[in-house]
């Protein structure tokens, strides 16, 4: 068995990667994505970092790795408190298809440090294989005031549902180049990682209570006609407390409990039939900045 196949199998089974990271890694390994950035998480799986880097070296992949940083997760919800604890460390990996691409990335970082964001975004689009029409739209909207809060966030949610294999912001729901790229990625996974594709695309539906937490406020808007809330499941779902983005025209105070139908698929969750059943007053988060 060749080293490329070993690397693909390691990515599919390793606990160090979430689904979004596995998606980007597998597309990069098979050559569908030119370059990418991923996270590797370490809790009890200390050997995964060493094995991942061994396989990258064995496949002659150019990469750079960040210093370790801690990450935290919700470990419990008691009454009106979401309790967070540090649960491990993560490393960021920039992966390149050539040394020339690595030099372009270094130029991108230099542009960011000089606050030349438009030039940096344009270069990043080329590095990561994003359609030029989408890069242009992204740079134009970077500091623009959007007309409607609800329409802006609805479009972001619609992008997730229509293009589950891409990692850029499309210029429009009818973007033909994004549609082509999404199809290309799906076909590449069907050929090289069919087991992952089946798992990634499988719908899982649950009925669960969720707590309304913070409201997303990315962007500037002329009309505040909606709310994109972060919902937190009151119990672990698939082994973890889930944080889910949910768009609504209803004004829900923080701490509102919603009985929801949750559908998990690809790298997002859909909320349906959300009905308020109560409220946790003074809902807040507790964080202790110490490792266990």
C-alpha positions in Angstrom: 0.0 0.0 0.0 1.5 3.4 -1.0 2.0 6.3 1.5 -0.8 8.4 -0.1 -3.3 5.7 0.7 -1.9 5.4 4.3 -2.3 9.2 4.7 -5.9 9.0 3.4 -6.8 6.2 5.8 -5.2 7.9 8.7 -7.2 11.1 8.1 -10.5 9.1 7.8 -10.0 7.4 11.2 -8.1 9.9 13.3 -9.8 11.6 16.2 -7.6 14.6 15.8 -9.7 16.0 12.9 -13.3 17.2 12.8 -15.4 16.7 9.7 -14.6 20.0 8.1 -10.9 19.4 8.6 -11.2 15.9 7.1 -13.0 17.3 4.2 -10.3 19.8 3.4 -7.5 17.4 4.0 -8.9 14.6 1.8 -9.6 17.1 -1.0 -6.0 18.4 -0.7 -4.5 14.9 -0.7 -6.3 13.8 -3.8 -5.2 17.0 -5.6 -8.7 18.6 -5.9 -7.6 21.5 -3.6 -4.3 23.2 -4.4 -3.5 24.3 -0.8 -5.3 24.4 2.5 -5.2 25.2 6.3 -6.4 22.7 8.9 -6.5 22.2 12.7 -5.2 19.1 14.5 -6.5 18.6 18.0 -4.8 16.6 20.7 -6.6 15.4 23.9 -5.6 11.8 24.7 -4.5 11.1 21.1 -0.9 12.3 21.6 0.5 10.1 18.9 -1.7 11.5 16.1 0.5 14.6 15.6 3.7 12.5 15.2 2.0 10.1 12.8 0.4 12.9 10.8 3.7 14.7 10.3 5.4 11.4 9.4 2.9 10.7 6.7 3.2 14.3 5.4 6.9 13.9 5.1 6.5 10.5 3.5 4.3 12.0 0.8 6.7 15.0 0.3 4.1 17.5 1.3 5.3 21.0 2.0 3.8 22.3 5.3 4.3 24.6 8.2 2.9 24.1 11.7 1.9 26.6 14.4 2.8 26.6 18.0 0.4 24.7 20.2 -2.7 26.5 21.6 -5.2 25.4 24.1 -8.9 24.9 23.3 -11.9 24.6 25.5 -15.3 22.9 25.3 -18.5 22.9 27.2 -18.3 20.0 29.6 -21.6 20.5 31.5 -24.7 22.8 31.8 -25.9 23.2 35.4 -29.0 25.2 35.9 -28.2 28.5 34.1 -24.5 28.0 33.7 -22.6 26.6 30.7 -19.3 25.3 32.2 -16.3 25.4 29.9 -12.9 23.7 30.5 -9.7 23.4 28.6 -9.7 20.0 27.1 -6.6 19.9 24.9 -4.3 21.6 22.5 -4.5 22.3 18.8 -2.0 22.9 16.0 -2.6 24.8 12.8 -1.2 23.3 9.6 -0.7 25.2 6.3 -0.3 22.6 3.6 1.1 23.5 0.1 1.4 21.7 -3.2 4.8 23.2 -3.9 7.5 25.4 -2.4 6.4 28.2 -4.8 2.9 28.1 -3.2 4.6 28.4 0.3 6.4 31.5 -0.9 3.1 33.0 -2.1 1.6 32.2 1.3 4.4 34.1 3.0 3.6 37.0 0.7 0.0 36.8 1.8 1.0 36.9 5.5 3.2 39.9 4.7 0.3 41.8 3.0 -2.0 41.1 6.0 0.6 42.5 8.4 0.8 45.6 6.3 -3.1 45.8 6.4 -3.3 45.5 2.6 -6.5 43.4 3.0 -7.7 43.6 -0.6 -4.4 42.5 -2.1 -4.2 39.8 0.6 -7.7 38.5 -0.1 -7.0 38.4 -3.8 -3.8 36.4 -3.3 -5.5 34.0 -0.9 -8.2 33.3 -3.4 -5.6 32.2 -5.9 -3.8 30.1 -3.3 -6.9 28.2 -2.2 -8.5 27.8 -5.6 -11.5 30.1 -5.1 -13.4 31.4 -8.1 -12.2 34.9 -9.0 -15.8 36.2 -9.1 -16.3 35.1 -5.5 -13.0 36.7 -4.4 -14.0 40.0 -6.1 -17.4 40.0 -4.4 -15.9 39.2 -1.0 -13.4 42.1 -1.2 -16.1 44.5 -2.3 -18.4 43.5 0.6 -15.6 43.5 3.2 -16.5 46.9 4.6 -19.9 47.5 2.9 -23.1 48.1 4.8 -25.7 45.5 3.9 -29.3 46.3 3.4 -31.0 43.6 5.5 -29.6 41.6 8.5 -32.1 38.8 7.8 -31.3 38.6 4.1 -27.6 38.6 4.7 -27.6 35.7 7.2 -30.2 33.8 5.2 -27.9 33.8 2.2 -25.0 32.5 4.3 -27.2 29.6 5.6 -28.4 28.9 2.0 -24.7 28.8 0.9 -24.1 26.1 3.5 -27.0 24.0 2.3 -26.4 24.4 -1.5 -22.6 24.1 -1.5 -21.6 21.7 1.3 -18.2 20.8 -0.1 -16.7 24.3 -0.7 -14.9 26.5 1.9 -15.3 30.0 0.4 -18.1 32.5 0.4 -19.8 32.3 -3.0 -20.6 35.5 -4.9 -24.2 34.3 -5.4 -26.5 31.3 -5.0 -26.4 30.9 -8.8 -22.6 31.1 -9.1 -21.8 28.6 -11.8 -18.1 28.3 -11.0 -18.9 27.5 -7.3 -21.5 24.9 -8.5 -18.8 23.3 -10.7 -16.3 23.3 -7.9 -18.8 21.8 -5.4 -19.5 19.0 -7.9 -15.8 18.5 -8.6 -15.1 18.1 -4.9 -18.0 15.7 -4.3 -16.8 13.5 -7.2 -13.2 13.5 -5.9 -14.4 12.3 -2.5 -16.6 9.6 -4.1 -13.6 8.3 -5.9 -10.9 8.5 -3.2 -12.8 8.5 0.2 -16.2 7.0 -0.3 -16.6 5.9 3.3 -16.0 9.5 4.5 -18.4 10.9 1.9 -21.2 8.5 3.1 -20.6 9.5 6.7 -20.4 13.2 5.9 -23.5 13.3 3.8 -25.7 11.2 6.1 -28.7 13.0 7.7 -29.1 12.5 11.4 -32.3 14.0 13.0 -32.9 14.6 16.7 -35.4 16.3 19.0 -33.6 18.3 21.6 -33.8 21.3 23.9 -31.6 24.3 23.0 -30.7 27.4 24.9 -30.6 30.7 23.1 -27.2 32.3 23.7 -25.5 35.1 21.9 -26.5 36.8 18.7 -24.1 36.9 15.7 -23.2 40.5 14.7 -20.8 40.1 11.8 -21.3 42.9 9.3 -23.0 46.3 9.2 -26.7 46.6 8.4 -29.1 49.3 7.4 -32.1 47.3 8.5 -32.2 45.0 11.6 -35.0 42.7 10.7 -33.8 39.4 12.1 -31.6 37.5 14.6 -28.9 34.9 13.9 -28.6 33.2 17.3 -26.1 30.7 18.6 -28.1 27.9 20.2 -26.5 25.4 22.7 -28.0 22.0 23.2 -28.9 21.3 26.8 -27.5 17.8 26.6 -24.6 16.3 24.6 -25.6 15.4 21.0 -23.3 12.9 19.3 -20.9 13.1 22.3 -20.7 16.9 22.5 -22.7 19.9 23.5 -23.5 21.4 20.1 -23.3 25.1 19.2 -25.7 25.8 16.3 -26.3 28.9 14.3 -30.1 29.5 13.8 -31.7 32.4 12.0 -35.0 33.8 13.2 -37.3 36.8 12.8 -38.4 36.3 16.4 -36.7 38.2 19.2 -35.6 35.5 21.7 -34.1 36.7 25.0 -30.8 35.0 26.0 -31.6 31.9 28.1 -34.8 31.1 26.2 -35.2 27.3 25.9 -36.4 26.0 22.6 -37.6 22.5 21.8 -36.2 21.9 18.4 -35.9 19.4 15.6 -32.2 19.3 14.7 -30.9 17.8 11.5 -27.1 17.3 11.3 -25.6 16.8 7.8 -22.3 17.7 6.2 -20.8 20.4 8.4 -23.9 22.2 9.5 -27.1 21.8 11.5 -30.7 22.7 10.5 -33.1 23.9 13.1 -36.9 23.3 12.5 -40.0 23.5 14.6 -38.4 25.6 17.4 -40.9 26.2 20.1 -40.1 28.1 23.4 -40.8 26.1 26.5 -39.2 28.3 29.2 -36.3 30.5 30.0 -33.1 30.3 32.1 -32.7 33.7 33.7 -29.2 35.1 33.8 -27.9 32.4 31.6 -24.1 32.8 31.5 -20.8 31.0 30.9 -18.2 29.8 33.5 -14.6 29.5 32.3 -11.5 28.5 34.3 -8.3 29.1 32.4 -6.4 26.1 33.7 -5.6 22.8 32.1 -7.2 19.7 33.7 
